[in-house]
Amino acid sequence: MKTTNTWPENRFFELFPETQHPIVQGGMIWVSGGKLAAAVSNAGGLGLIGAGSMKPDLLQHHIRKAKSLTKKPFGVNVPLLYKDTQLQLQTALDEGVRIFFTSAGSPKSHTPWLKSCGATVVHVASTPELALKCQDAGVDAVVLEGFEAGGHNGRDELTTLVLLQQIRGKLNIPLIIAGGIGSGAAIAAALALGADAVQIGTMFAATEESSAHPNFKSAMLDAGNTSTFLRLKKLVPVRLLHNPFSENIRLAEDQCASAEHLSQILGKGRAKVGMLEGDLAEGELEIGQIVSNVRAVPTCQALIDELVADYQRARNRLCKS
């Protein structure tokens, strides 16, 4: 098993033996291209291309870009609810990808086929019950995500710390925890409560290699402790950075707007407008609660180095107590 002295040996390293750190980069829409995935993998984590905002031809481009930038393993995150899902998965397989993180659908629909192709499959869940169903469906690991996370969330509003305690000792496969992880000390807490690894989105969205628009990165730097809110629960719950668009959604929700009316306000393409094109007024800015901890735009290497160093400092504090 390939680990460093920094980390305890666990099931994550058994599943991903070429990964140096138990840190997975979230496969976020519009900001997680081949450049980001490759940079994370080169820095010792597990990078993911976020296919949710990509047509198959664009996904192929980003996979090839990542392969040109790293020799380390990387994966693809594929939501299972879009019409191009099958084409996305087949495109990734054809390009040699064998690590898949799936979400937003039933893992039963594609896991057996992917595993028959020699792939490792990890599915994202938002409750312990769903995590156990993922295990029963044959996935190789589970990402259990608290509602502190950015982007689309579960409806139950279970926090990361609570989820860790609820699931502890119940899974026989690797557990990756996500939602609000923004420091090495938080990684230490997650591992202490039984996680094998963490998945981090927001902090990687604010790196140099992220394809987030500079305006979006600037908004992250300016965010405060209460700058994000869970919106659109009548449609698909999503955590957003406060801006005029999210305020319009709040006002509509306060007036008990129907799902249909909310859908009309949302329209199409708002996440692209905000996150990739940088419209901070009308765009949908998906980001996690931990955005208030973003105070610089580092490289992925610098971010991971700091996470590892902070983890070690947390361990040392515990050993001295």
Secondary structure as a PSIPRED ss2 file (coil, helix, strand):
# PSIPRED VFORMAT (PSIPRED V4.0)

   1 M C   1.000  0.000  0.000
   2 K C   1.000  0.000  0.000
   3 T C   1.000  0.000  0.000
   4 T C   1.000  0.000  0.000
   5 N C   1.000  0.000  0.000
   6 T C   1.000  0.000  0.000
   7 W C   1.000  0.000  0.000
   8 P C   1.000  0.000  0.000
   9 E C   1.000  0.000  0.000
  10 N C   1.000  0.000  0.000
  11 R H   0.000  1.000  0.000
  12 F H   0.000  1.000  0.000
  13 F H   0.000  1.000  0.000
  14 E H   0.000  1.000  0.000
  15 L H   0.000  1.000  0.000
  16 F C   1.000  0.000  0.000
  17 P C   1.000  0.000  0.000
  18 E C   1.000  0.000  0.000
  19 T C   1.000  0.000  0.000
  20 Q C   1.000  0.000  0.000
  21 H C   1.000  0.000  0.000
  22 P C   1.000  0.000  0.000
  23 I E   0.000  0.000  1.000
  24 V E   0.000  0.000  1.000
  25 Q E   0.000  0.000  1.000
  26 G C   1.000  0.000  0.000
  27 G C   1.000  0.000  0.000
  28 M C   1.000  0.000  0.000
  29 I C   1.000  0.000  0.000
  30 W C   1.000  0.000  0.000
  31 V C   1.000  0.000  0.000
  32 S C   1.000  0.000  0.000
  33 G C   1.000  0.000  0.000
  34 G H   0.000  1.000  0.000
  35 K H   0.000  1.000  0.000
  36 L H   0.000  1.000  0.000
  37 A H   0.000  1.000  0.000
  38 A H   0.000  1.000  0.000
  39 A H   0.000  1.000  0.000
  40 V H   0.000  1.000  0.000
  41 S H   0.000  1.000  0.000
  42 N H   0.000  1.000  0.000
  43 A C   1.000  0.000  0.000
  44 G C   1.000  0.000  0.000
  45 G C   1.000  0.000  0.000
  46 L E   0.000  0.000  1.000
  47 G E   0.000  0.000  1.000
  48 L E   0.000  0.000  1.000
  49 I E   0.000  0.000  1.000
  50 G E   0.000  0.000  1.000
  51 A H   0.000  1.000  0.000
  52 G H   0.000  1.000  0.000
  53 S H   0.000  1.000  0.000
  54 M C   1.000  0.000  0.000
  55 K C   1.000  0.000  0.000
  56 P H   0.000  1.000  0.000
  57 D H   0.000  1.000  0.000
  58 L H   0.000  1.000  0.000
  59 L H   0.000  1.000  0.000
  60 Q H   0.000  1.000  0.000
  61 H H   0.000  1.000  0.000
  62 H H   0.000  1.000  0.000
  63 I H   0.000  1.000  0.000
  64 R H   0.000  1.000  0.000
  65 K H   0.000  1.000  0.000
  66 A H   0.000  1.000  0.000
  67 K H   0.000  1.000  0.000
  68 S H   0.000  1.000  0.000
  69 L H   0.000  1.000  0.000
  70 T C   1.000  0.000  0.000
  71 K C   1.000  0.000  0.000
  72 K C   1.000  0.000  0.000
  73 P C   1.000  0.000  0.000
  74 F E   0.000  0.000  1.000
  75 G E   0.000  0.000  1.000
  76 V E   0.000  0.000  1.000
  77 N E   0.000  0.000  1.000
  78 V E   0.000  0.000  1.000
  79 P E   0.000  0.000  1.000
  80 L C   1.000  0.000  0.000
  81 L C   1.000  0.000  0.000
  82 Y C   1.000  0.000  0.000
  83 K C   1.000  0.000  0.000
  84 D C   1.000  0.000  0.000
  85 T H   0.000  1.000  0.000
  86 Q H   0.000  1.000  0.000
  87 L H   0.000  1.000  0.000
  88 Q H   0.000  1.000  0.000
  89 L H   0.000  1.000  0.000
  90 Q H   0.000  1.000  0.000
  91 T H   0.000  1.000  0.000
  92 A H   0.000  1.000  0.000
  93 L H   0.000  1.000  0.000
  94 D H   0.000  1.000  0.000
  95 E C   1.000  0.000  0.000
  96 G C   1.000  0.000  0.000
  97 V C   1.000  0.000  0.000
  98 R C   1.000  0.000  0.000
  99 I E   0.000  0.000  1.000
 100 F E   0.000  0.000  1.000
 101 F E   0.000  0.000  1.000
 102 T E   0.000  0.000  1.000
 103 S E   0.000  0.000  1.000
 104 A C   1.000  0.000  0.000
 105 G C   1.000  0.000  0.000
 106 S C   1.000  0.000  0.000
 107 P H   0.000  1.000  0.000
 108 K H   0.000  1.000  0.000
 109 S H   0.000  1.000  0.000
 110 H C   1.000  0.000  0.000
 111 T H   0.000  1.000  0.000
 112 P H   0.000  1.000  0.000
 113 W H   0.000  1.000  0.000
 114 L H   0.000  1.000  0.000
 115 K H   0.000  1.000  0.000
 116 S H   0.000  1.000  0.000
 117 C C   1.000  0.000  0.000
 118 G C   1.000  0.000  0.000
 119 A C   1.000  0.000  0.000
 120 T E   0.000  0.000  1.000
 121 V E   0.000  0.000  1.000
 122 V E   0.000  0.000  1.000
 123 H E   0.000  0.000  1.000
 124 V E   0.000  0.000  1.000
 125 A E   0.000  0.000  1.000
 126 S C   1.000  0.000  0.000
 127 T C   1.000  0.000  0.000
 128 P H   0.000  1.000  0.000
 129 E H   0.000  1.000  0.000
 130 L H   0.000  1.000  0.000
 131 A H   0.000  1.000  0.000
 132 L H   0.000  1.000  0.000
 133 K H   0.000  1.000  0.000
 134 C H   0.000  1.000  0.000
 135 Q H   0.000  1.000  0.000
 136 D H   0.000  1.000  0.000
 137 A C   1.000  0.000  0.000
 138 G C   1.000  0.000  0.000
 139 V C   1.000  0.000  0.000
 140 D C   1.000  0.000  0.000
 141 A E   0.000  0.000  1.000
 142 V E   0.000  0.000  1.000
 143 V E   0.000  0.000  1.000
 144 L E   0.000  0.000  1.000
 145 E E   0.000  0.000  1.000
 146 G C   1.000  0.000  0.000
 147 F C   1.000  0.000  0.000
 148 E C   1.000  0.000  0.000
 149 A C   1.000  0.000  0.000
 150 G C   1.000  0.000  0.000
 151 G E   0.000  0.000  1.000
 152 H E   0.000  0.000  1.000
 153 N C   1.000  0.000  0.000
 154 G C   1.000  0.000  0.000
 155 R C   1.000  0.000  0.000
 156 D C   1.000  0.000  0.000
 157 E C   1.000  0.000  0.000
 158 L C   1.000  0.000  0.000
 159 T C   1.000  0.000  0.000
 160 T H   0.000  1.000  0.000
 161 L H   0.000  1.000  0.000
 162 V H   0.000  1.000  0.000
 163 L H   0.000  1.000  0.000
 164 L H   0.000  1.000  0.000
 165 Q H   0.000  1.000  0.000
 166 Q H   0.000  1.000  0.000
 167 I H   0.000  1.000  0.000
 168 R C   1.000  0.000  0.000
 169 G C   1.000  0.000  0.000
 170 K C   1.000  0.000  0.000
 171 L C   1.000  0.000  0.000
 172 N C   1.000  0.000  0.000
 173 I C   1.000  0.000  0.000
 174 P C   1.000  0.000  0.000
 175 L E   0.000  0.000  1.000
 176 I E   0.000  0.000  1.000
 177 I E   0.000  0.000  1.000
 178 A E   0.000  0.000  1.000
 179 G C   1.000  0.000  0.000
 180 G C   1.000  0.000  0.000
 181 I C   1.000  0.000  0.000
 182 G C   1.000  0.000  0.000
 183 S C   1.000  0.000  0.000
 184 G H   0.000  1.000  0.000
 185 A H   0.000  1.000  0.000
 186 A H   0.000  1.000  0.000
 187 I H   0.000  1.000  0.000
 188 A H   0.000  1.000  0.000
 189 A H   0.000  1.000  0.000
 190 A H   0.000  1.000  0.000
 191 L H   0.000  1.000  0.000
 192 A H   0.000  1.000  0.000
 193 L C   1.000  0.000  0.000
 194 G C   1.000  0.000  0.000
 195 A C   1.000  0.000  0.000
 196 D C   1.000  0.000  0.000
 197 A E   0.000  0.000  1.000
 198 V E   0.000  0.000  1.000
 199 Q E   0.000  0.000  1.000
 200 I E   0.000  0.000  1.000
 201 G C   1.000  0.000  0.000
 202 T H   0.000  1.000  0.000
 203 M H   0.000  1.000  0.000
 204 F H   0.000  1.000  0.000
 205 A H   0.000  1.000  0.000
 206 A C   1.000  0.000  0.000
 207 T C   1.000  0.000  0.000
 208 E C   1.000  0.000  0.000
 209 E C   1.000  0.000  0.000
 210 S C   1.000  0.000  0.000
 211 S C   1.000  0.000  0.000
 212 A C   1.000  0.000  0.000
 213 H C   1.000  0.000  0.000
 214 P H   0.000  1.000  0.000
 215 N H   0.000  1.000  0.000
 216 F H   0.000  1.000  0.000
 217 K H   0.000  1.000  0.000
 218 S H   0.000  1.000  0.000
 219 A H   0.000  1.000  0.000
 220 M H   0.000  1.000  0.000
 221 L H   0.000  1.000  0.000
 222 D H   0.000  1.000  0.000
 223 A C   1.000  0.000  0.000
 224 G C   1.000  0.000  0.000
 225 N C   1.000  0.000  0.000
 226 T C   1.000  0.000  0.000
 227 S C   1.000  0.000  0.000
 228 T E   0.000  0.000  1.000
 229 F E   0.000  0.000  1.000
 230 L E   0.000  0.000  1.000
 231 R E   0.000  0.000  1.000
 232 L C   1.000  0.000  0.000
 233 K C   1.000  0.000  0.000
 234 K C   1.000  0.000  0.000
 235 L C   1.000  0.000  0.000
 236 V C   1.000  0.000  0.000
 237 P C   1.000  0.000  0.000
 238 V E   0.000  0.000  1.000
 239 R E   0.000  0.000  1.000
 240 L E   0.000  0.000  1.000
 241 L E   0.000  0.000  1.000
 242 H C   1.000  0.000  0.000
 243 N C   1.000  0.000  0.000
 244 P H   0.000  1.000  0.000
 245 F H   0.000  1.000  0.000
 246 S H   0.000  1.000  0.000
 247 E H   0.000  1.000  0.000
 248 N H   0.000  1.000  0.000
 249 I H   0.000  1.000  0.000
 250 R H   0.000  1.000  0.000
 251 L H   0.000  1.000  0.000
 252 A H   0.000  1.000  0.000
 253 E H   0.000  1.000  0.000
 254 D H   0.000  1.000  0.000
 255 Q C   1.000  0.000  0.000
 256 C C   1.000  0.000  0.000
 257 A C   1.000  0.000  0.000
 258 S C   1.000  0.000  0.000
 259 A H   0.000  1.000  0.000
 260 E H   0.000  1.000  0.000
 261 H H   0.000  1.000  0.000
 262 L H   0.000  1.000  0.000
 263 S H   0.000  1.000  0.000
 264 Q H   0.000  1.000  0.000
 265 I H   0.000  1.000  0.000
 266 L H   0.000  1.000  0.000
 267 G C   1.000  0.000  0.000
 268 K C   1.000  0.000  0.000
 269 G C   1.000  0.000  0.000
 270 R H   0.000  1.000  0.000
 271 A H   0.000  1.000  0.000
 272 K H   0.000  1.000  0.000
 273 V H   0.000  1.000  0.000
 274 G H   0.000  1.000  0.000
 275 M H   0.000  1.000  0.000
 276 L H   0.000  1.000  0.000
 277 E C   1.000  0.000  0.000
 278 G C   1.000  0.000  0.000
 279 D C   1.000  0.000  0.000
 280 L C   1.000  0.000  0.000
 281 A C   1.000  0.000  0.000
 282 E C   1.000  0.000  0.000
 283 G C   1.000  0.000  0.000
 284 E C   1.000  0.000  0.000
 285 L C   1.000  0.000  0.000
 286 E E   0.000  0.000  1.000
 287 I C   1.000  0.000  0.000
 288 G C   1.000  0.000  0.000
 289 Q H   0.000  1.000  0.000
 290 I H   0.000  1.000  0.000
 291 V H   0.000  1.000  0.000
 292 S H   0.000  1.000  0.000
 293 N H   0.000  1.000  0.000
 294 V C   1.000  0.000  0.000
 295 R C   1.000  0.000  0.000
 296 A C   1.000  0.000  0.000
 297 V C   1.000  0.000  0.000
 298 P C   1.000  0.000  0.000
 299 T C   1.000  0.000  0.000
 300 C H   0.000  1.000  0.000
 301 Q H   0.000  1.000  0.000
 302 A H   0.000  1.000  0.000
 303 L H   0.000  1.000  0.000
 304 I H   0.000  1.000  0.000
 305 D H   0.000  1.000  0.000
 306 E H   0.000  1.000  0.000
 307 L H   0.000  1.000  0.000
 308 V H   0.000  1.000  0.000
 309 A H   0.000  1.000  0.000
 310 D H   0.000  1.000  0.000
 311 Y H   0.000  1.000  0.000
 312 Q H   0.000  1.000  0.000
 313 R H   0.000  1.000  0.000
 314 A H   0.000  1.000  0.000
 315 R H   0.000  1.000  0.000
 316 N H   0.000  1.000  0.000
 317 R H   0.000  1.000  0.000
 318 L H   0.000  1.000  0.000
 319 C H   0.000  1.000  0.000
 320 K H   0.000  1.000  0.000
 321 S C   1.000  0.000  0.000
